[in-house]
Amino acid sequence: MTPYVVRLIPQSDITLFENIRDAVHRLPDIDLGTDEAGKKVELSCHMLARAVGKVFPVSCIDGYFYPHYQHSWIRTVNWNIIDVYPVGILGGPILVDGNIIYAPGKFLYLRKNTTQISQGRFSKASFRRAVREIMRILADVARKE
């Protein structure tokens, strides 16, 4: 079965999505160390979206997953959404049509200023170190495709 949305998304975005999805699925559980308070650093959508945005030709976007969950996702050059770590969803990454004026999925993602979302977390050394480690491993698994 071919989903209808395939007619609406450029093949280049579908191929890019498949490459990202395959690389993310091959990521091992990563020990990201501890933060400044000595707590274990947990992988977050904010970290993963930034790492994917450095390894693949996409942009990291910060905001809210409807209605009020702080979230980060990526956007293709064609304005489609790839949610690399969907909130409360087992499975992913997912590709969401972000182009059509009334595409229902795009209303789940509300872009906001990064500073508003991060509340200082994204500038911490532990966060930046975690993103670099995820990038390193992601780039390695992406090369092995």
PyMOL commands that set and color helices and strands:
alter all, ss='L'
color gray80, all
select helices_A, chain A and resi 4-7+11-25+45-55+104-108+114-118+121-123+125-143
alter helices_A, ss='H'
color red, helices_A
select strands_A, chain A and resi 59-65+69-75+81-83+94-96+109-111
alter strands_A, ss='S'
color yellow, strands_A
deselect
rebuild
show_as cartoon
